[in-house]
Amino acid sequence: MSGDLWRKPAFMKLWSAQAISEFGARFARDGLPLAAVLVLHGSPHQVGLIAALAILPRIVIGTLAGGYIDRSNRRWVMIGADVMRALLLATIPLAAVFHVLSILQLYGVAFLVGAGSVVFDIANQAYVPALVDREHLLEGNTKLSVTASLANVSGPAVTGLLIQLVTAPFAVGLTSISYGVSAILLAWMRHTERPNRVEAKGWLVDFRDGCSAVFGERIIGPICLMETSANLFVAMFASLYPFIALRELHLTPFMFGATFAAGGAGALCGAWLRPWLTRRLGIGPASILAIFVAGAATFVFPLTYGPPVMAAILLGAAQFVGDALSTVSGITINTLRQSAFETDRLGRVNSVFQVTVGAASLVGALAGGWLGEALGARQALLIAAAGLTGSTLWAFLSPLPGLRHAPGPTLSRGWPSARM
C-alpha cells in the first residue's frame, strides 16, 4: 500500500470519498433486502425483485450515460450522484416514523439509488486515469480496490449491528450520511479536469462506440464476457444467501454480517499477496487462478450445516479466501481496462461493462428467486457456485493466460484495437 500517491492530496480525497461511498452503497444493498425480510416479512420473490430493481439501472442508465459522462466534468457528476442517493435513503426512516413504509417504496428507492450508483461508478472509473499518471494506475487501483473490498465484506457486519441497534429502516437511513460526506470530500478537491473534446452523437452511437472498443480489444473483450457471466451467478447467490443464513442456519443479523467481516482481512491479504503471486506466475495466470479459486470457495455456502456459531465460522473462512483472491484479480483486471483506452473513451467503455454485467445480474437475481422457490435455496446456490467457478473459461479465449508482465503506460501500443 506504499507509493507516491500518499503525497497527492487530490487522490487522497478521491480515495476517501470513494471509500465512504462504497460503504454507503454496501449498507444500502444489504439494508433494503433485510428491511423487506425482517420488517415487511417479504417473500423470496419480493427480495429477489428488490435486488433486480437495484441492478436494472445498470442496463438503462449504463446505455444512456457513457457518452454524457465523457463530455462532462466527472467529479461534479459524482457529487450529484452522492447527493441524490443521500436524499433518497433518508426517506426510508421518515416513512417508518409515520408507519407508511411499504414494499413499493423499497422497490422505488432500490431502483433510484441503483441509478445513482451506476452514474457514480462510471464517472469514477473514468476519472481515476485523468487524476493519476499511467505509471501510478496500478498503485491507485490497489488502494481503491482494497477499500471497495473492505466495504463489501465488512459492510454487512456493520449493517447487521445497526439493524439490531436501531432497526432496519433507521439503519438504511443512517447510510445517507456517508453519501453526504463523500460529496463534501469531492467538492473539497482542488483538481482541474482536462476538458474532453468528445462530439455529441447521440446515446445509441455512444454506446455502439463503447461496444466496438470493448469487443474489438483482444484482452478486454473476453474479460468483459467473463465478468458478465460471473455476475449472473453472483446475483443468484446474493438473492438466495439471506434465506440460508437467516432462516435455515438461524444466524442473527449481526452474525449474518459477521460472516463477511473476515473478508476484510482477506481483502488486505489479497492486496499484499498480489505482487508476490503475479511475480511468481505472471499477471495473466495469477488472475485466472485467483478467479477460479475464489469461485470454488463459494461451494462452502450451500454445503454448510450445523449450529449457528459453527456455520458462521465456516462461512467466514470461505469469505476470507474468496475476497483475498478476488482482490488479486480485480486490481489487475481494472488496471488493464483503464490502460487499454484513452481517458476520453472510458465513460463509454465503462458503460458497456455496466450494461452487460447489469443485464446478467438482473437475470441472475430473478433466476435466483425463482430457482430458490422451485428447487430450494441450497440447490440453487450450488448452481450459482458451479457457474461462478466456470466463468473463468472465458479468460482462456484471450491472451490473458500468456500475459506475464505488469501493465504500464505503454500497454495499449501492443493492442491493435486499443487506439480508436
N, C-alpha and C positions, 0 to 999 in steps of 0.2 A: 504493500500500500504506500510505499515511499515514492517520491518523484517530484518533478518540478512543479506540478500543478498545485501543490500545497501553498506555493508562493504566488498563485494567481487569484486575486480576490474575486474577480468576476466568476471564475469557475467554481470557487468555493461557495459563493452564494447560490449559483445554479445547483450545485450538488446538494446543498442544504434544502433548497426549495423542492428539488426532485425527491429527496428522501422523505420529507414531510408529506408531500403529495402522494407518494407511494403508500405510506402508512394510511392516509385518509382513504385512498381508493380500496385498500385491503379491508379496512374497517367497514366500509360501505358494502363491499361484495359479500362479506361474511354476515354483517348485521342484518341486512334486509331479508335473506332467507331464514335466518334464525328468528327474526321477528314474526315471519309468516308461520314458522313451525311452533314456536313457544307461546306467542301471544294470540295469533289468529287461528291456531290449530290447522294450518294448511295441509293439504294432501301432497303426495309426491308430484302429482301433475302440476299443482299450483307452484310449488317450489321450483320445479323444472321450468315453468313459464317465466318466473322471475329471472332465473339465470339466462333464459333465451332472450328476454327483453333487454337485459343488460348487454348482451352480445350483439343484438340486431343493429345498433348504431354503427358498428364496425363496417357493416355492409353499406348502409345508406350514407352515413357521413363520410366513411372512407372513400366511397366512389366520388363524392362531390368535393371533398376538402383539399385534396392533394395539390392541385394547381393553385387554388386560392392561397394556401399556406406558402407555397413557393414565391408568390408575389407579395406577401405580407411581411410585416415585422413579426418574427416568430415569437419573440419574447412577450410582446403585448397580446398575441393570440393565447399564449399560455396563461397570462394573468387573467384574461377574460374567462377562460375555461375554469380556472380556480374559483373565481367569484361566483360563477353560475352554479357550480357544484355545491359551494358552501350554502348558498341561499336555498337550494332545493332540499338538501338534507336537513336543514333547520325546520322544515315543515313537518317532519315526522314527529318529534316530541310535541309540537304545538297541537297536532291532530290528536295525539294521545291524551294531552291535558283536557281537551274538550270532548273526549270519548267519541271521536268520529274517525279514528284510524280504520282503514279498510284495506282489503287486498287490492282493490283497484288503485288506491293511492300508491301502494308499494310497487305495482306494475308501472305506473307513470314515472315515479321517481327513479326506478331502476333504469328505465329507458333513457331519460333525460340526463341522468348522471353518467350513464354509459356514453352518451353522445359527447359530453364534456371531456370525458377521459380519452376518447378517440382523438379529438382535436388536440388535446394536450400532448398525447404520446407522439402523434405525427410531427407536431411542431418541435417537440423536444429532441427527437431523433435527428431532425434536420438541422437543429440549432447547434448541437454539440460540435460538429465538424467546422462550423463557422466561428466558433468560440475558441477551439483548441487546434493547435497546429497538428498536421497529419502525423508527425513523429510522436505526438503525445496521445493519439487517439486510444491506443491500447491501454495506457495508464488511466485515461479518463473513463473509459468503459469499464475497467476493472472496479474503480471506485463506485460508479453508478450502478453497476451490476450487484455489487455486494450489498448496497443499501436497499436495492429493489428486492433482493433475495431475503434480506432480514425482514423487510416489511411483509413479504409473502408468508414467511414461516412464523414470525413472532406476532404478527397482527392478529391471528385467530386467538392466541393466548390472551392478549390484551382485550380483545373484543369479548371473549368469554368472561373474563374478570369483570369488565364493565357491565355486562348483562346481569351478572349475579349481584352487582352492587346497586345498579340504578335502573334495571330492566332494559329490554331490547330497544324500545323506541328512543329512550334518552341516550343510550349508548351510541345509536346511529346519529342522533343529533349532535353529540359531542364531537363527532368526526368532522363536522363542518368547520370547526375551529382550525383544524390542520390545513384546510384549503385556504382559509384566510391568511394564515401565517405564510404559506407558500407564496401567495400573491404579493404580500408585502416584501418578502425577500427578493422576488423577481423584479419588482418595481424599484428596489433599492440598488440594483446593479448599475454599474457605470460601464456600459459597453455599447459602442456604436456599431450596429449591424450593417454590413455592406448591402446596399440596395440590390435586389435581384432583378435583372432585366429580362423577365420572362413574359413573353407575349400572351395575352389573354385569348385563348382559342375556344373556350367552352369546356364544360366539365367532361364531356364524353371524349373529346380529343385529348384532354389532360390525362384521363385515366388510360386511354389507349397508349399514350406515350410512356406512361409508367409500366404498363404490361410489356411493351416492346423492350424496355430497358431491362426489366427483371428476367423475363423468359428468353431474351436474346443473350444473356450472360451465362457462360457455361458452368459457373460455380453457383452463382446466386439463384438461378432458376431452380435447380434441384433442391437447394436449401429451402426455398420458399415452399416447394411441394412437401418436403419433409416436415417443416413447421406446421403446414396446413393439416396434414394427416395426423400429426401428433396432437394438435389442439382439438381435433374432433374427439379423440379418446380422452383427453384431459377434461373436456367439458362433460362428457359422460360421467367421468369419475367425480367431478365436483358436484354434479346434481344428485348423486347417489350416496356419497360418503356420509353426509349428516345423518342419514337414516340408519346406517350401520353403526356409527359411533354413538348416537343418542338413544336409539330405540332398541337395537339388538345387543350392543355391548354395555349400554346403560352408563355411559360416561356423563359426568356433569358438564355443563357448558364450559367451566374452567378447564376441566380435564380434556375436553374436546379441543380447546385451543392449545393446551399444553402439549398435546401430541405433536403439534407442528413446531413448537418452540425450539426443540432440538435441532431443527433445520437451520436456525440462525447460526449455531455453532458450525453446522455443516457448510453453510454458505461461506463463512470466513475461512474454513479449512480448504474449501474449493478454490478460493482466491489465492491462498498460499500454495496449494498443490499445483495449480495450472502451469506456472513457469517450469517446474520440475518435470511434470508429465509431458509437456509439449517438447521440452529438450530431449527427453528420452525417446519419444515415439514420433515426434513431428506434429505440427499443428493439426493436419487433417486426421490422421489416425487417432490422436488423443481425443479430438472432438467426437469422432464416431464412437469410440469405445465408451466415452463418458455418457453419451446419449443412450446407448444401448443398456448399460448397467443401471442408469437412472430409471429407465423404463422397466427393467426387470424387477427393481426394488418395489414397484407398485403391486406386485403379486402378494406381498405381505398383507395388504389391507383386506382383501376379501377372504384371506385364509386365516385370519386371526380370530381366536375364540378365547374364552376364559374370563376370569374376574376383571372388573374394570381397571384396576391398577396394573395388572399384568398386561392387559390389552394396550393400555396407554404406553407402557414401556416398549412393547414390540412396534407399535405404530410410530413412536418417536424415533426408534432406531432406523426404521425404514425411511423416515423423513430426513434424518441426518445424512444417510448415504445418497438419497435421491437429490437433495438440494446441493450437496457438495459437488456432485458430478454435473448437475445442471448448470451450476455456476461456471465450471471449467469450460463447457461447450458454449454457453451463452455469451461469454465475454468475447471469445474469438469470432464466433459467427456474426455478432453485431458489428465488430470492427471490420470484418471482411465486407459487409454490406455497405458501411459508411465509406470505406476506402475505394470501393469499386466505381463510384459515381461522383460527379461534380456536385457541390453543395446546392446549386440551384435546381437540381433534379431530385433531391432527396425527399421533398414533400410528396411528389408523385410516386416515387419508388416505395416510400413507407406506406402510402395509401393502398398500394396493391397488396402489401403484406397484411394490412388491416382487413381488407375486404376478403381475401382468400382465407385467412385464418379465422375471421369473423364468421364467414359462411359455414365453414367446417364446425366451428364451435357452436353455432346455432343449431345445426343438425345434431351435433353430439348431445347438447343439453336436452333437446326434445326427445332424442332417441334414448337417453339415459332414463328420463322419467317414464317413457313407455315401456322400455325393457325391464325397468325396476318393478313395475306393476305386473308385467306379463310373466317374467321369469323369476323375480325376486332380486333384491338389491345385490346379494353376494354373487349370483350368477352373472348379472350384468357387469359388475365390477371386474370379474375375471375376463370378460370380453374386452373391457376397456384396457386392462393391463396388457393383454396379448397384443392389441392393436397399437398401443403406445410403444411397446418394445419393438414391434415390427416396422415402425415408421422409419427406422434408420436405414432401411433398404434403399430409400431414395438417394441417400448420400453416395451410394456406390455407383449411381448413374452419372456422377460428376467427377471432376479431377480432384475432389476433396481428399480421397484416400492417399493420393500421392503428394499432397501439399506438405512440405517439410518445414518451411521456414516461416517465421513471424511476418505478418504483413507490415509494410512500411509505406512511406509517402509515394512510392513509385509503383505501388501494387497494380494499378489499373493498366499500366503500359503493356503488360503481357496478356491482357484480356481484350481480344479484338472488338468486342461489342460494348466495352465499358464507356468509351467516349462516343457520345451521341450528337 
